[in-house]
C-alpha cells in the first residue's frame, strides 16, 4: 500500500484538486479529494508517441533508466533501426531487453526493411515477416510507412503489409513529409492514421482536417515544435508529442516534459498540453498505461509545478522508479549482437575523378539545421591533380557512405554546412540502413575516421589531423553497430565529449552527429547519399554527382 498526496490533475475533466491517491498491488485503488498542505502536482506519466530507442545509442533498459527521471513512463517505439541491421532477430532483442525493466515500451513492426531498394541493408522484412510480427501480442502497431510512394502507386508488397495490420486491428503509423493534396488523401484512405513528419503549419493543418493524428516532433536533429505548436489549442484531441530520435546527452537533460513546459509558456491551456503528452498516445495505440483513474495501473508522476514540469518522482505500476533525479531502475546484463562485415579502406578508395576534363560543377547536399530535409546546390568543384576534394573555405566537404555489410567501393558526395575546418567525423549510425557515413576535410581524414569505425565494428568518432592518437575519439557501439553496451550516464558523457570535439574541429551544427546520421536517409528529400550513390529524394532515383 502506498499513499500519494498532492494536487491531483484530472486532465479529462479539466480540474485540479487536493487529494490522496491510494496505490495497492500496482494499481490505483482510490482517489479522494482531501485538504492537506502538499502543493506539488500528481499527473499521468508522459508518453513519447514516436521514438527509435536505438537513436539514443542505448539498449531499452538503459534508455528507461534515464527517461524515468524526466517523467516518461512509456514510449511508442519503432525498432526500425536495429531491424535494418538484424531483421526480426533485432526486433525480438529490443522486446526482450525491454521486458527486463518496468518501463512500458510499446514496439511496432518495422514496415520498411530495407527502407528502399536503393541502399544496402543487413536484413529484409517482407509481408510474411510483417504477418509474423503482427501476430505477436508484444507488437502494438505497424510502424511508420516510409514508403509513401509505394502506397500512392499501389505497390503490392506495401499494401499486403498494411492489410496484415488491419487484419490484426492494429494502428498504422505514417511518414509522409511534404505529402499533401490528393496524394495525402490517398495515403490516409489506405488506413494510415498518424504523421510525425510535418514541417509546416499548413501541412499539419491539412492532415488534421483530413483525419490524421499529427505528432509534434522535437528531437536532437529534427525540430518541428515551433512550426506546429500553434495547431495544438484547436486540435489538442488529435495531436501528440514525440522526439523520434533523441541522443543520450539530450535525454539526460529533458524529454517530453520540456515540450510541455514550452507549450505552457506560450499560453496554451495546460489541460490541452497534457492531453497531448499523456492521454492521446495511450488511447490511440491502446496502450497498457494508466491515466490516473481508479482501477488504472499506477503510472504517474509528481511534478513541482505545471510550468517547468520539474519531475520529483516517477511511478510505474506503483513502483517508485525515479526519486528527485535518481533512477531506481537497475542496469541489466545482456548479450551483444551485431552484423558488421567490411574490411579497412585505403585513402585512394575515397578519390572522386571525372572522365571528362571539362567537368567543373558538382551537386552538393545542403544540410539544414534542425531539419531532416536537405537542399540540392550546384557548386564549382575544387580539383587537385584530377581529384575532386573538399573546399573548407567555402564549406563544401567531401562525404562518403561505406557499405558495412560487404566490401564494396565507397559512395562519394559533397555536403555544405558541416563547417569542419580540420579532421573528420564518422558514424555507423546512418539512417536507415546504418552503413558507415563520414564527412571530412580530406581523403586522408575521411579514411582515418572510416577505419576507426570499422576497427570497432561500429561507433561514432572524430579524428584529428595530428599524429597523436589520443586526440582521436570514438564511442564504440557494439550492439548492432548502433547502440552501446554501457550505462546511460557513461554513454551520455562520452557522446557529449565527442560532440564538443566535432565543434572544436569547426562544425557549426547544433547536433552534428545526429544531422550526419540522416544524410543517408533516402526517403526524406531532397538530395541524400546511399552506399550505392547520390540520390534524388524528390524523383526517387539516383543522380550524377559531377555535372558535365
C-alpha positions in Angstrom: 0.0 0.0 0.0 1.3 3.4 -1.0 -0.2 6.8 -0.4 0.4 9.8 -2.6 -0.6 13.3 -1.6 -0.7 16.4 -3.8 -2.7 18.5 -6.2 -4.3 15.9 -8.5 -4.5 16.8 -12.2 -7.6 15.4 -13.7 -6.9 16.0 -17.4 -10.1 14.8 -19.0 -12.3 16.7 -16.7 -10.1 19.7 -16.7 -9.8 20.1 -13.0 -7.2 20.2 -10.3 -8.0 19.3 -6.7 -6.1 18.5 -3.5 -6.4 14.8 -2.7 -4.9 11.5 -1.8 -4.2 8.6 -4.1 -4.0 5.1 -2.6 -2.0 2.5 -4.6 -2.3 -1.2 -3.9 -0.8 -4.1 -5.9 0.4 -1.7 -8.6 -3.0 -0.2 -9.3 -4.8 3.0 -8.2 -7.2 1.7 -5.5 -8.8 5.1 -4.8 -8.6 8.8 -5.5 -10.1 11.0 -2.8 -10.4 14.8 -2.5 -8.9 15.9 0.8 -7.4 19.0 2.1 -3.7 19.0 3.0 -0.7 21.2 2.8 1.2 19.4 0.0 1.5 21.7 -3.1 3.2 19.6 -5.7 1.1 18.1 -8.6 0.3 14.5 -9.4 -0.5 13.6 -13.1 -0.3 10.7 -15.5 3.2 9.9 -16.8 4.5 11.3 -20.1 4.5 9.1 -23.3 6.8 9.7 -26.2 4.4 8.9 -29.1 7.1 8.0 -31.6 10.8 7.2 -31.0 13.5 5.0 -32.2 15.1 3.9 -29.0 18.3 2.9 -30.9 18.9 6.6 -31.7 19.7 7.2 -28.0 22.5 4.7 -28.6 21.2 2.9 -25.5 19.5 -0.5 -25.3 15.9 -0.2 -24.0 16.7 -1.0 -20.3 19.4 1.8 -20.3 17.1 4.2 -22.1 14.5 3.6 -19.4 16.9 4.3 -16.6 17.3 7.9 -17.9 13.8 8.6 -19.3 12.1 8.0 -16.0 14.0 10.9 -14.5 12.1 13.1 -16.9 8.7 11.7 -16.1 8.4 9.4 -19.1 6.7 6.1 -18.3 6.1 4.7 -21.8 7.2 5.0 -25.4 5.7 4.1 -28.8 8.9 2.6 -30.2 9.7 1.7 -33.8 12.7 -0.7 -33.8 13.3 0.1 -37.4 17.0 0.9 -36.9 18.0 -2.5 -35.5 15.7 -4.3 -37.9 17.6 -2.8 -40.8 20.7 -4.4 -39.4 19.4 -7.7 -37.9 15.8 -8.1 -39.1 13.3 -9.8 -36.8 16.1 -11.0 -34.6 16.8 -7.4 -33.8 13.2 -6.6 -33.1 13.0 -9.5 -30.7 16.2 -8.3 -29.0 14.5 -5.0 -28.3 11.3 -6.5 -27.0 13.0 -9.0 -24.7 15.5 -6.4 -23.3 12.7 -4.0 -22.7 10.8 -6.6 -20.7 13.6 -6.7 -18.1 12.5 -3.3 -16.7 9.1 -2.0 -15.6 9.2 0.8 -18.2 6.5 0.5 -20.8 8.0 0.1 -24.2 5.4 -0.5 -27.0 7.1 -1.8 -30.1 5.8 -1.7 -33.6 6.6 -3.9 -36.6 9.0 -2.0 -38.9 7.2 -1.6 -42.2 10.2 -0.7 -44.4 13.2 -3.0 -44.0 15.1 -2.1 -46.1 13.7 1.4 -46.4 14.3 1.4 -50.1 15.9 -0.7 -52.8 18.5 1.9 -53.4 20.7 1.1 -50.4 22.3 -2.0 -48.9 20.8 -3.1 -45.6 21.6 -6.0 -43.3 18.1 -7.6 -43.5 14.7 -7.8 -45.2 11.3 -8.0 -43.5 8.7 -8.7 -46.2 5.0 -9.0 -45.9 5.3 -12.5 -44.5 7.6 -11.2 -41.8 5.1 -8.4 -41.0 2.4 -11.1 -40.7 4.6 -13.0 -38.2 5.3 -9.8 -36.2 1.6 -8.7 -36.2 0.6 -12.0 -34.7 2.8 -11.2 -31.7 0.9 -9.5 -28.9 4.1 -7.6 -28.0 3.8 -5.7 -31.3 1.3 -2.9 -30.9 1.2 -1.3 -34.4 2.6 -1.2 -37.9 5.4 1.3 -37.7 5.9 4.3 -39.9 5.1 3.5 -43.6 8.0 5.5 -45.0 7.5 4.1 -48.5 4.7 6.5 -49.2 5.4 6.2 -53.0 4.6 2.5 -52.6 1.2 3.4 -51.1 0.5 6.0 -53.7 1.4 3.7 -56.6 -0.4 0.6 -55.1 2.8 -1.5 -54.5 1.5 -5.0 -53.9 4.0 -5.8 -51.1 3.4 -2.5 -49.3 -0.4 -3.0 -49.4 0.0 -6.5 -48.1 1.8 -5.2 -45.0 -1.0 -2.6 -44.4 -3.6 -5.4 -44.8 -1.9 -7.5 -42.1 -2.0 -4.6 -39.7 -5.7 -4.2 -40.4 -6.3 -8.0 -40.0 -4.9 -7.8 -36.5 -6.7 -4.5 -35.8 -3.5 -2.6 -35.0 -2.9 1.1 -35.9 -0.7 2.1 -38.9 1.8 4.9 -38.5 2.6 7.3 -41.3 5.7 9.1 -42.6 4.8 11.5 -45.4 7.0 14.6 -45.3 5.5 17.3 -47.6 2.9 15.0 -49.0 -0.4 17.0 -49.4 -3.4 17.3 -51.7 -4.8 14.2 -53.4 -1.7 12.2 -52.5 -2.2 12.6 -48.8 -5.9 11.8 -49.2 -5.0 8.5 -50.8 -2.3 7.8 -48.2 -4.8 8.3 -45.4 -7.5 6.3 -47.1 -5.1 3.3 -47.2 -5.6 3.2 -43.4 -2.6 5.3 -42.2 -3.5 7.3 -39.1 -0.6 9.4 -38.0 2.3 11.5 -39.2 5.3 12.9 -37.4 7.0 14.4 -40.4 5.1 17.7 -40.9 7.4 20.6 -41.1 4.9 23.5 -41.8 1.8 24.7 -40.1 -0.2 24.4 -43.4 0.9 20.8 -43.9 -0.1 19.8 -40.4 -3.4 21.6 -40.6 -4.4 19.8 -43.9 -3.6 16.4 -42.5 -5.5 17.1 -39.3 -8.5 18.3 -41.3 -8.4 15.1 -43.3 -8.5 13.0 -40.2 -4.8 12.2 -39.3 -3.3 12.4 -35.8 -0.3 14.8 -36.0 2.7 14.4 -33.8 4.8 17.4 -32.8 8.4 16.2 -33.1 11.3 17.8 -31.3 14.3 15.5 -31.3 18.1 16.1 -31.3 18.1 16.9 -35.0 14.6 17.4 -36.4 12.8 20.1 -34.6 9.2 21.0 -35.7 7.8 22.3 -32.4 7.7 26.0 -33.4 6.2 25.2 -36.8 3.4 23.1 -35.4 2.6 24.1 -31.8 0.0 26.8 -32.8 -2.2 23.9 -34.1 -2.5 22.5 -30.6 -5.1 24.8 -29.0 -7.7 23.9 -31.6 -6.6 20.3 -32.4 -5.4 19.1 -29.0 -7.5 15.9 -29.1 -5.7 14.8 -32.3 -2.1 15.7 -31.5 0.8 14.1 -29.6 4.4 14.9 -28.7 7.4 12.8 -29.8 11.1 13.0 -30.2 11.6 10.5 -33.0 15.4 10.5 -32.4 17.0 11.6 -29.1 20.7 11.4 -28.4 21.8 10.4 -24.9 23.2 13.7 -23.8 19.9 15.4 -24.6 17.8 12.6 -23.0 19.7 13.2 -19.7 18.6 16.8 -19.7 14.9 16.6 -20.7 12.3 14.7 -22.7 8.5 15.2 -23.2 8.4 17.3 -20.0 10.4 20.1 -21.8 7.8 20.2 -24.6 5.0 20.6 -22.1 6.9 23.5 -20.4 7.5 25.2 -23.8 3.8 24.8 -24.8 2.5 26.2 -21.5 5.0 29.1 -21.7 3.2 30.0 -25.0 0.0 30.4 -23.1 -1.6 27.2 -24.2 -4.1 25.7 -21.8 -2.3 23.2 -19.5 -5.0 20.6 -19.9 -4.7 20.6 -23.7 -1.0 20.3 -23.4 -1.2 17.3 -21.1 -3.9 15.7 -23.2 -1.3 15.5 -26.0 1.5 14.5 -23.7 -0.2 11.9 -21.6 -3.6 10.8 -22.8 -3.7 10.7 -26.6 -0.9 8.2 -27.2 -2.4 5.8 -24.7 -5.8 5.9 -26.3 -4.7 5.9 -30.0 -2.4 2.9 -29.6 -4.5 1.2 -26.9 -1.5 1.1 -24.6 -1.4 -0.7 -21.2 -0.6 2.6 -19.4 -2.6 4.1 -16.6 -4.2 7.5 -16.9 -4.7 8.4 -13.2 -8.1 6.8 -12.9 -9.3 4.5 -10.2 -8.5 0.9 -11.2 -5.7 2.0 -13.6 -2.2 0.9 -13.2 -0.3 3.4 -11.2 1.8 5.0 -13.9 2.0 8.6 -12.6 4.4 11.3 -11.8 4.8 14.1 -9.3 6.0 17.5 -10.6 6.9 20.6 -8.7 4.6 22.8 -10.8 2.7 23.0 -14.0 5.1 25.5 -15.7 8.6 24.0 -15.7 7.3 20.4 -15.1 10.3 19.6 -12.9 9.8 15.9 -12.1 10.2 14.9 -8.4 9.1 11.3 -8.6 8.0 8.8 -11.2 5.9 5.7 -10.6 5.3 2.8 -12.9 2.9 0.0 -11.8 3.0 1.7 -8.4 6.8 1.2 -8.2 8.9 4.3 -7.5 11.3 4.3 -10.4 12.8 7.8 -10.1 13.2 9.9 -7.0 14.4 13.5 -7.4 16.5 12.8 -10.4 17.9 9.4 -9.1 16.8 6.5 -11.2 15.8 3.4 -9.2 16.0 1.1 -12.3 18.8 -1.4 -12.4 21.3 -2.0 -15.2 20.6 -5.3 -16.8 23.2 -7.6 -18.4 22.6 -8.7 -22.0 24.5 -10.4 -24.9 25.7 -8.2 -27.7 24.7 -9.0 -31.3 26.0 -7.4 -34.4 26.2 -7.5 -38.2 29.4 -5.9 -39.4 31.4 -7.3 -42.3 33.7 -5.0 -44.2 37.5 -4.5 -44.3 39.5 -1.4 -43.7 39.8 1.1 -46.6 42.6 2.8 -48.4 42.9 6.6 -49.0 42.6 6.0 -52.7 39.1 4.5 -52.2 37.8 8.0 -51.5 39.0 9.7 -54.6 36.5 11.3 -57.0 37.5 11.7 -60.6 35.7 12.6 -63.8 36.2 11.1 -67.2 35.5 14.5 -68.7 38.3 17.0 -68.1 35.9 20.0 -68.7 33.5 18.9 -65.8 33.8 21.5 -63.2 30.5 21.6 -61.4 29.1 19.2 -58.7 25.8 18.6 -57.0 26.1 19.4 -53.3 23.9 18.3 -50.4 22.9 21.3 -48.3 22.3 20.1 -44.7 19.8 22.3 -42.8 19.9 23.0 -39.1 17.1 21.2 -37.3 15.7 19.5 -40.4 15.9 16.1 -42.0 15.1 17.6 -45.4 18.1 18.9 -47.5 18.5 21.1 -50.5 20.4 20.4 -53.7 23.0 23.0 -54.6 25.1 23.3 -57.8 28.6 24.5 -57.0 32.0 24.9 -58.5 34.2 21.9 -57.8 37.7 22.1 -56.2 40.0 19.8 -58.1 43.6 18.8 -57.2 45.5 16.5 -59.6 42.3 15.4 -61.1 40.7 14.5 -57.7 37.6 16.4 -56.6 38.4 17.5 -53.0 36.9 19.3 -50.0 36.9 23.1 -50.0 36.9 24.2 -46.3 36.9 27.9 -47.3 33.5 27.6 -48.9 32.4 24.8 -46.5 31.9 22.2 -49.2 33.2 19.0 -47.7 33.7 15.5 -49.1 31.3 12.9 -47.8 31.2 9.1 -48.0 28.8 6.3 -47.3 30.5 2.9 -46.9 28.7 -0.4 -47.1 29.3 -2.1 -43.8 27.7 -5.4 -44.8 30.1 -6.1 -47.7 33.4 -5.0 -49.2 32.2 -2.5 -51.8 33.5 0.7 -53.3 32.6 3.7 -51.1 30.0 6.1 -52.5 31.1 9.7 -52.6 29.4 13.1 -52.5 29.9 16.7 -51.2 28.0 18.4 -48.5 27.6 22.0 -47.2 27.0 23.4 -43.7 29.0 20.9 -41.6 31.7 23.6 -41.2 34.7 21.4 -40.4 38.0 23.2 -40.7 40.1 20.1 -39.9 39.8 16.4 -39.3 36.7 14.3 -40.0 33.7 12.8 -38.2 32.1 9.4 -38.9 29.4 7.1 -37.7 27.8 3.7 -38.2 24.5 5.2 -37.2 23.3 6.1 -40.7 19.6 6.0 -41.3 18.1 3.8 -42.5 20.5 1.0 -43.3 23.2 2.1 -40.9 26.2 1.9 -43.2 29.2 4.0 -42.3 28.8 7.7 -43.1 31.6 10.2 -42.8 32.4 13.9 -43.6 35.9 15.3 -43.6 38.3 17.9 -44.9 40.5 15.5 -46.9 40.5 11.9 -48.2 43.1 11.0 -45.6 41.0 12.2 -42.7 37.9 10.5 -44.1 39.8 7.3 -44.5 41.1 7.6 -40.9 37.6 8.1 -39.5 36.0 5.3 -41.5 38.7 2.8 -40.5 38.3 3.7 -36.8 34.6 2.8 -37.1 35.5 -0.5 -38.9 38.1 -1.5 -36.3 35.5 -1.1 -33.6 32.7 -2.8 -35.6 30.5 0.3 -35.1 30.6 3.6 -33.3 30.8 7.4 -33.7 34.1 9.1 -33.9 36.1 12.2 -34.6 39.6 12.2 -35.9 42.3 15.0 -35.6 45.0 15.7 -38.3 47.7 15.4 -35.7 49.5 12.1 -35.4 48.8 11.9 -31.6 46.2 9.1 -31.4 45.0 10.4 -28.1 43.4 13.3 -30.0 41.1 10.9 -31.8 37.9 10.0 -30.0 35.4 7.1 -30.6 32.3 6.0 -28.8 32.1 2.3 -29.6 28.6 0.9 -30.5 29.0 -2.9 -30.4 25.3 -3.6 -30.2 24.3 -3.9 -33.9 26.8 -1.1 -34.6 24.2 1.4 -33.4 23.9 1.0 -29.6 26.3 1.0 -26.7 26.7 -1.8 -24.1 27.4 0.8 -21.4 25.1 2.6 -19.0 23.3 5.7 -20.0 25.3 8.1 -17.8 28.6 6.9 -19.3 27.5 7.0 -22.9 25.8 10.4 -22.4 29.0 11.9 -21.1 31.2 10.2 -23.8 28.8 11.4 -26.5 28.8 15.0 -25.1 32.6 15.0 -25.3 32.6 13.7 -28.9 30.0 16.4 -29.8 32.3 19.0 -28.3 35.3 17.7 -30.3 33.3 17.9 -33.6 32.6 21.5 -32.8 36.2 22.2 -32.0 37.1 20.8 -35.4 34.8 23.5 -36.8 31.3 22.1 -37.0 28.7 24.8 -36.6 25.7 22.4 -36.4 23.8 22.1 -33.1 23.9 18.3 -33.4 26.5 17.3 -36.0 26.3 13.5 -35.4 22.5 13.4 -35.5 22.5 15.5 -38.6 25.2 13.3 -40.2 23.1 10.2 -39.4 20.3 11.5 -41.6 22.3 12.4 -44.7 21.8 8.8 -46.0 18.1 8.8 -45.3 16.8 8.5 -48.8 13.1 8.7 -48.0 13.5 12.4 -47.0 14.0 14.8 -49.9 15.9 16.3 -51.5 19.4 15.1 -52.0 21.0 12.3 -50.0 23.8 9.7 -50.4 23.4 5.9 -50.1 26.2 3.4 -50.3 25.2 3.0 -53.9 25.4 6.6 -54.9 23.9 10.1 -54.8 20.1 10.0 -54.6 17.4 12.5 -55.6 14.6 12.0 -53.0 12.1 14.1 -55.0 12.3 12.0 -58.1 13.2 8.8 -56.1 16.2 7.9 -58.4 19.9 8.2 -58.5 21.6 11.3 -59.9 25.0 12.3 -61.0 27.5 13.9 -58.6 29.5 15.6 -61.4 27.7 17.8 -63.9 29.3 17.6 -67.4 
